[in-house]
Amino acid sequence: MSLEEQLEITVTVNGERITRSVPVRQHLVDFLRTELGLTGSHIGCEHGICGACSVRVDGAVVRGCLMLAVQTDGSDVVTIEGLTESGEVADLQESFVERNALQCGYCTSGMLMTAADLLKGGKSAARDDIRVFLSGQYCRCTGYQTIIDAVEATLKGRGL
Amino acid sequence: MKAPRFSYVRPQSLDEVLRLLGEHGDEARVLAGGQSLMPVLNMRLAQPKLLIDINRIDALKGISINDGMVRIGALARHAEVMASPIVAQRLPLIAEAMPHVAHVAVRNRGTFGGSIALADPAAELPACILALRATIVLASLRGRRTVAADDFFQGLYETARAPDELLVEVLIPEQKDDHVSVFMELSRRQGDFALAGLACHARVQQRAMREARLVYFGSEAKPTLALHAMAAIEGRQWSPQLSEAACAALADDLDPIDNTFGRPATKLHLQRVLTQRALAEAVQRASVQ
């Protein structure tokens, strides 16, 4: 077998600029988890269905398993660790805890990353809209009701 | 799983992309949004030698309008198409389809050109551009050529694109004032793969549809123009009986795939349900226009 092809990238992750050599076939979440130790983004299905690996790249939420790490060269990546640190979704996280919007927690970081995208829009959203917005995120514990409750309560709390 | 080994290049110009495609042909894969290619690689259903990442080629980006023709660059992201005022105003069929195209995180990466070039049988956009009589622009070292949507989709994931060609843009005529379009889809959850779907575009006068284009997807191997159903309704005033006649004719147009999503008879039934709803909706929309 030939040696693993690598490429050097410079990427900003949670505000910190880093340069690393990465295998070209490594997807973004593996890079974040194994190379940078940011294990808040989870790996579920690895083919874009479950949403557990959702992260923010250049301001937009994306599937971390459907983007190669090399593609983020020059980009700004925010994971659940960075999002938490910034306080951007502190109210949403509190609301998740209050309403039991998680049980095992495996989907939670992806749920929060995606819901953050909805909140970022600064517009009100009906329950059905919230449901559609989060429809790409799998949760196998909660039955989703409490997750919708938590997002709805956060929107209301923000006066939306 | 993890993707198999491949080489990766990120060309900075269209010429470089075409040179690489000319050199490597079908041993290379073009990486645009990656929302279909990456799952295929992660599941090891394909093992290309080379990935050509076109994400930084500015010539492939953007949405614009010129003289009644909307140009959607191959790299326009679904999220961009969904938010585009040009698409909302000039291509209401596509605007109506966009919320059905996957989920928000996938729409942020997935591209218009990628969806057309891949021609997934459950994809919304191939059906829409076929209904709208779009033109697909392909480029290679041999030059540029255009292919009508009618000739582009040839079979299951099969298109008129040659291995050394890159889909650079799609040209779509804007919807005329006397036309109406309706998009409908059935799936288990919004954003999931379509079980049945219909893109409909027609001129409607006094509750009669003319030059109607009915394109079915989801159930078929490729987006399918329903010629018999179209002939059944051509120029005739809408009525429940006419709708029934179109549904009966569909049996000659469709040949639904038998798979875990449903049997052919079920899918034909679902397409008929959509047909009835869509025809009624088209006439309704025309009446308030």
Interface residues (C-beta under 8 A of the other chain):
Chain A: M1 S2 E4 E5 L7 V24 R25 Q26 H27 D30 E46 H47 G48 G51 S54 A60 V61 V62 R63 C65 L66 M67 L68 V70 Q71 D73 T114 D117 V132 F133 S135 G136 Q137
Chain B: M1 K2 A3 P4 R5 F6 S7 Y8 R10 L31 G34 Q35 M38 P39 L41 N42 M43 L51 D53 N55 A79 P99 A102 H103 V104 A105 V106 N108 R109 R189 Q190 G191
